[in-house]
Amino acid sequence: MKKKLKFCLIENIVLNYIIFFIFFYINPTKDNFINMNIHPLVIVVVTMSLRYGNYLGVLSATIASITFIYSYWILGRDLFLFFIDYSYYKFLLMFFLSAIVFGRFKDNYDLSISNSKLEYDILSEKYENLMKGYEKLRFIKEELRKQIVGAEYSIVSLYEIASSLETLDSEEIYTEIMHILSKFLKAKTMSIYTVSEDNKYLRLKLKKGEGKTIPNSINIFNKFCFRKLINKKIPIKRNGKCQNEFPLLSGPIIKDHRVIAVINIEKMDFEMVTEYSFNLFKVIVDWINKALVQAIEVELELNKKKYYKDTNIMKYEFFKERLEEEKERKERYNLEYGLLKFKNKDISIEHLDNKLNKLIRTVDIIAYDEKNNIIYVLLPVTPQSVWENIEKRILRGFDYEIERII
């Protein structure tokens, strides 16, 4: 408003001065200025009133009146006569009447425009809300259509999921989980963690996808939602307190009433973030749980053959199969793994087991080739940048009683 008043005042003074200069100051017949039939100052008042409205129009009429009275006074006329003679003061009436009439017209016009704009904004907001509602309904309709049209296919899909889990090798099941989540839940980034024996840490076993940093280890004590998942032993999704760094969907793998692993979907297609997907995730986790527990039970019996007695060291012939599984994961999911080799210098299997278990993670695999006296350490989901440090730690842990093999 102050800016508007400033411009109006400047424009009025300039225009009044121009009219005064042209029609009075340089005019040889100055008397004509106070007798002009259509006075130029009226045009100024009308213009200002149409431009700025009623109130500033009255200001323009006031300035025009001052200019007119000043001109009358310079001519040496009697000011008392000015206010009693209609032929003179009629100009002041014209100025103010023009300001009121045309200023009111401008104000009414601005009010009409303002009301129209307000109505337009209200209609635009209603339209936007309507479009949002329409998009939601269209999305729901499309989801329902997919579920109805794909009902027959869904039966085939569920059968495919069940068939892919029909193996007694837990590592194959872990590998297959990634494929299942990608295909049937459109998961873009996912991970599988094993739970440490003391229930304090999650150790990364497998991951797939980009766009989100997946830590190698998670302290359960510092993560409320993971504590909740492990305590309640049920799948949960990101909502309420479970936000920020928590996955979109997370489900536990349970054996003997204890959570042994956690399956996470970190990122998935937006249209798949629905209650239907969460229910399907719970079904898939339940099937994976049953398949894994069965495979682990069988493996516990087979471990008597696979591992050296009373140790976590795998026999070389079985280790080759485990290594092939890791190679397949690298091909399918681009998961880096490390393979360290050491020459055994007459250290017993029991001593190797005791030492190595303190130097590596629980997810790492130790194997021993008795024929060639070679110790193998497999490091799943481990970037190449840390292999050398792990190797040095192992060598120092054995006081260099074992020798590195390149």
C-alpha positions in Angstrom: 0.0 0.0 0.0 2.8 2.4 0.9 4.5 1.7 -2.5 1.2 2.3 -4.3 0.7 5.6 -2.5 4.3 6.7 -3.3 3.8 6.0 -7.0 0.4 7.7 -7.1 1.8 10.8 -5.4 4.8 11.1 -7.7 2.6 10.6 -10.8 0.1 13.2 -9.7 2.7 15.8 -9.0 4.5 15.2 -12.3 1.3 15.3 -14.4 -0.1 18.3 -12.5 3.2 20.2 -13.1 3.2 19.3 -16.8 -0.4 20.6 -17.2 0.3 23.7 -15.2 3.5 24.4 -17.3 1.8 23.9 -20.7 -1.6 25.3 -20.1 -0.7 28.1 -17.7 2.9 29.0 -17.3 3.9 29.2 -21.0 0.3 30.1 -22.1 0.1 33.8 -23.2 -3.6 33.7 -22.3 -3.3 32.4 -18.7 -6.9 33.4 -17.9 -8.2 30.5 -20.1 -6.7 28.0 -17.6 -9.4 28.6 -15.0 -12.2 28.7 -17.6 -11.4 25.6 -19.7 -14.6 23.7 -20.4 -13.1 20.2 -20.3 -10.3 20.8 -17.9 -7.1 18.7 -18.4 -6.8 18.2 -14.6 -10.1 16.4 -14.7 -8.6 13.9 -17.2 -5.7 13.4 -14.7 -8.1 12.8 -11.8 -10.1 10.3 -13.9 -7.0 8.5 -15.0 -5.6 8.2 -11.5 -8.9 7.1 -10.1 -9.2 4.3 -12.7 -5.6 3.3 -12.0 -5.6 3.4 -8.2 -9.2 3.4 -7.0 -11.4 5.6 -4.8 -9.1 6.6 -2.0 -6.1 7.5 -4.1 -8.5 9.1 -6.6 -9.6 11.5 -3.9 -5.9 12.3 -3.3 -5.5 13.0 -7.0 -8.5 15.3 -6.8 -7.0 17.1 -3.9 -3.7 17.7 -5.7 -5.6 18.9 -8.8 -7.7 21.3 -6.6 -4.5 22.8 -5.1 -3.0 23.3 -8.6 -6.2 24.9 -9.8 -6.5 27.2 -6.7 -2.8 28.1 -7.0 -3.3 29.1 -10.6 -6.3 31.2 -9.7 -4.4 32.9 -6.9 -1.4 33.7 -9.2 -3.8 35.5 -11.5 -4.6 37.9 -8.6 -8.2 36.9 -8.3 -10.1 37.1 -5.1 -10.1 33.8 -3.2 -13.4 34.6 -1.4 -15.0 35.1 -4.8 -13.7 31.7 -5.9 -15.7 29.8 -3.2 -19.0 31.7 -3.8 -18.9 31.7 -7.6 -20.1 28.4 -9.1 -18.3 29.0 -12.3 -15.0 28.6 -10.4 -15.6 26.1 -7.6 -17.5 23.8 -10.0 -14.1 22.6 -11.1 -13.3 21.3 -7.6 -16.7 19.6 -7.6 -15.8 18.0 -10.9 -12.4 16.8 -9.6 -13.9 15.1 -6.5 -17.0 13.8 -8.2 -14.8 12.2 -11.0 -12.6 10.7 -8.3 -15.5 9.2 -6.4 -17.4 7.9 -9.5 -14.4 6.4 -11.4 -12.6 5.4 -8.2 -15.7 3.4 -7.1 -15.9 1.8 -10.5 -12.2 0.8 -10.2 -12.7 -0.6 -6.6 -15.8 -2.6 -7.7 -13.9 -3.9 -10.7 -10.9 -5.0 -8.5 -13.3 -6.6 -6.0 -15.0 -8.5 -8.8 -11.6 -9.7 -10.0 -10.5 -10.7 -6.5 -13.8 -12.6 -5.9 -13.4 -14.4 -9.3 -9.8 -15.3 -8.4 -10.9 -16.6 -5.0 -13.6 -18.7 -6.6 -11.0 -19.9 -9.1 -8.6 -20.9 -6.3 -11.4 -22.7 -4.5 -12.5 -24.5 -7.6 -8.8 -25.4 -8.4 -8.3 -26.8 -4.9 -11.5 -28.8 -5.2 -10.4 -30.0 -8.6 -7.0 -31.0 -7.3 -8.6 -32.9 -4.4 -10.9 -34.6 -6.8 -8.0 -35.6 -9.1 -6.2 -37.0 -6.1 -9.2 -39.0 -5.1 -9.6 -40.2 -8.7 -6.0 -41.3 -8.8 -6.4 -43.2 -5.6 -9.5 -44.9 -6.8 -7.9 -45.7 -10.2 -4.9 -47.2 -8.4 -7.1 -49.3 -6.1 -9.2 -50.4 -9.1 -6.1 -51.4 -11.0 -4.8 -53.3 -8.1 -8.1 -55.2 -7.7 -8.2 -55.8 -11.4 -4.7 -57.3 -11.3 -5.6 -59.5 -8.4 -8.9 -60.7 -10.0 -7.4 -61.2 -13.5 -4.3 -62.8 -12.1 -6.1 -65.1 -9.7 -5.4 -68.1 -11.8 -1.8 -67.0 -12.4 -1.4 -66.4 -8.7 -2.1 -70.1 -8.0 0.6 -71.0 -10.5 2.9 -68.4 -8.9 2.4 -69.8 -5.4 3.1 -73.3 -6.7 6.3 -71.9 -8.3 7.4 -70.4 -5.0 6.7 -73.6 -3.2 8.6 -75.6 -5.8 11.7 -73.3 -5.7 12.0 -74.0 -2.0 11.9 -77.8 -2.4 15.6 -78.4 -1.5 17.4 -79.7 1.5 20.3 -77.3 1.1 19.9 -74.1 3.2 22.3 -72.1 1.2 20.3 -72.8 -2.0 17.2 -71.6 -0.2 18.9 -68.4 0.9 20.0 -67.8 -2.7 16.5 -68.5 -4.0 14.9 -66.1 -1.6 16.3 -63.1 -3.5 14.7 -64.4 -6.7 11.4 -65.0 -5.1 11.2 -61.5 -3.5 12.3 -59.8 -6.8 9.8 -61.7 -9.0 6.7 -61.8 -6.8 6.9 -58.7 -4.7 8.9 -56.5 -7.2 11.6 -55.9 -4.6 14.4 -53.7 -5.8 16.7 -53.8 -2.8 16.6 -56.6 -0.2 18.9 -58.3 2.4 19.1 -61.3 4.6 20.8 -61.2 8.1 21.6 -64.0 10.4 21.2 -63.4 14.2 24.1 -63.8 16.5 23.9 -66.5 19.2 23.6 -63.8 21.9 20.8 -62.0 20.0 22.8 -58.8 20.0 23.8 -58.4 16.4 22.5 -59.0 12.9 25.2 -60.2 10.5 24.7 -59.6 6.7 24.5 -62.8 4.8 23.0 -61.8 1.4 21.9 -58.6 -0.3 20.7 -57.5 -3.6 20.0 -54.1 -5.2 21.4 -50.6 -5.2 20.3 -47.2 -4.0 20.5 -47.8 -0.3 23.5 -48.5 2.0 23.1 -51.9 3.6 25.3 -52.3 6.7 27.3 -55.5 7.3 26.3 -55.5 10.9 23.4 -54.1 12.9 23.4 -53.7 16.7 19.9 -54.9 17.7 20.0 -53.1 21.0 20.1 -49.7 19.2 17.2 -50.6 16.9 13.8 -50.6 18.6 11.9 -52.2 15.6 14.4 -55.1 15.2 14.1 -55.8 18.9 10.4 -55.8 18.5 10.6 -58.2 15.5 12.9 -60.6 17.4 10.8 -60.5 20.6 7.4 -60.8 18.9 8.7 -63.1 16.1 6.2 -61.8 13.5 6.7 -59.9 10.2 6.3 -56.1 10.6 6.3 -53.2 8.1 7.5 -49.7 8.2 5.0 -47.5 10.1 4.6 -45.6 13.4 7.8 -45.9 15.3 9.3 -48.3 12.7 10.5 -45.7 10.2 13.7 -44.0 9.1 16.3 -46.7 8.6 13.9 -49.6 9.1 13.1 -51.7 5.9 9.7 -51.5 4.2 9.0 -55.1 5.2 10.9 -57.4 7.6 10.2 -61.0 8.6 11.9 -63.4 11.0 13.1 -66.9 10.4 12.4 -69.0 13.5 13.9 -72.3 14.6 13.3 -73.8 18.1 11.4 -70.7 19.2 14.4 -68.5 18.4 14.9 -66.0 15.5 17.9 -67.2 13.5 17.6 -64.9 10.5 15.8 -61.8 9.3 14.6 -61.2 5.7 14.3 -57.5 4.7 12.8 -55.7 1.7 14.5 -52.3 1.7 13.0 -50.9 -1.5 10.2 -52.0 -3.9 8.0 -50.6 -6.6 5.6 -47.9 -5.3 2.5 -49.7 -6.5 3.5 -52.8 -4.6 3.5 -51.0 -1.2 0.1 -52.3 -0.3 -1.6 -54.5 2.4 -1.9 -57.2 -0.2 1.9 -57.2 -0.7 2.4 -57.4 3.0 0.1 -60.4 3.4 1.9 -62.1 0.5 5.2 -61.3 2.1 4.0 -63.0 5.3 3.0 -66.1 3.4 6.4 -66.2 1.6 8.3 -65.8 4.9 6.3 -68.6 6.4 7.1 -70.9 3.6 10.7 -70.0 3.6 10.8 -70.5 7.3 9.4 -74.1 7.0 11.8 -74.9 4.1 14.8 -73.5 5.9 14.1 -75.3 9.2 13.6 -78.6 7.4 16.9 -78.1 5.4 18.8 -77.1 8.6 17.5 -80.2 10.4 18.7 -82.4 7.6 22.0 -80.6 7.4 22.6 -81.1 11.1 22.6 -84.8 10.4 24.7 -84.4 7.3 27.2 -82.1 9.1 28.6 -85.2 10.7 29.9 -86.1 7.3 30.6 -82.5 6.1 32.6 -81.3 9.0 35.5 -82.6 10.9 34.4 -84.0 14.3 33.6 -81.4 16.9 34.7 -78.6 14.7 33.3 -75.9 12.4 35.8 -76.8 9.7 34.3 -78.2 6.5 35.8 -81.1 4.6 37.2 -80.0 1.2 34.9 -82.2 -1.0 31.8 -80.5 0.5 33.4 -77.1 0.6 33.6 -77.2 -3.2 29.8 -77.4 -3.4 29.5 -74.4 -1.0 32.0 -72.4 -3.1 29.9 -73.1 -6.2 26.9 -71.6 -4.4 28.8 -68.5 -3.7 29.9 -68.2 -7.3 26.3 -68.5 -8.4 25.3 -65.7 -6.0 28.0 -63.5 -7.6 26.7 -64.2 -11.1 23.0 -63.7 -10.2 23.2 -60.9 -7.7 26.8 -59.5 -8.2 27.7 -60.3 -4.6 31.4 -60.1 -3.9 33.0 -62.8 -1.9 36.5 -63.5 -0.7 38.5 -66.7 -0.7 41.7 -66.9 1.4 44.2 -69.7 1.2 46.8 -70.7 3.8 49.4 -73.5 3.9 49.2 -75.5 7.1 52.4 -76.0 9.0 51.6 -79.0 11.1 48.7 -77.4 13.1 46.0 -79.8 14.3 42.4 -79.5 13.1 41.2 -78.7 16.6 43.8 -75.9 17.1 42.8 -74.4 13.7 39.2 -74.5 14.6 39.7 -72.9 18.0 41.9 -70.1 16.6 40.0 -69.3 13.4 36.6 -69.1 15.1 37.9 -66.2 17.2 39.3 -64.4 14.2 36.4 -64.5 11.7 32.6 -64.0 11.6 30.0 -66.6 12.2 28.9 -66.4 8.5 32.4 -67.1 7.2 33.2 -70.7 6.2 36.4 -72.6 7.1 37.5 -75.7 5.1 40.5 -77.9 5.1 42.1 -79.9 2.3 44.0 -82.7 4.1 45.6 -83.9 0.9 47.4 -80.7 0.1 47.4 -79.2 3.7 45.6 -76.1 2.6 43.2 -74.0 4.8 40.4 -72.2 3.0 38.5 -69.3 4.4 35.4 -68.2 2.5 34.1 -64.7 3.2 30.6 -64.3 1.8 29.3 -60.7 1.0 32.7 -59.2 1.6 34.2 -56.4 -0.6 37.7 -56.9 -2.0 38.9 -53.9 -0.1 38.9 -55.7 3.2 40.3 -59.1 2.2 43.9 -58.0 2.9 43.1 -56.8 6.4 41.3 -60.0 7.3 44.2 -62.0 5.9 46.7 -60.1 8.1 44.5 -60.5 11.2 44.4 -64.3 10.6 48.2 -64.5 10.1 48.9 -62.5 13.2 46.4 -64.6 15.2 48.4 -67.7 14.3 51.7 -65.9 15.0 52.5 -66.7 11.3 52.4 -70.5 12.0 50.4 -70.7 8.7 51.6 -69.4 5.4 49.7 -67.3 2.9 49.0 -68.9 -0.5 48.6 -66.5 -3.4 
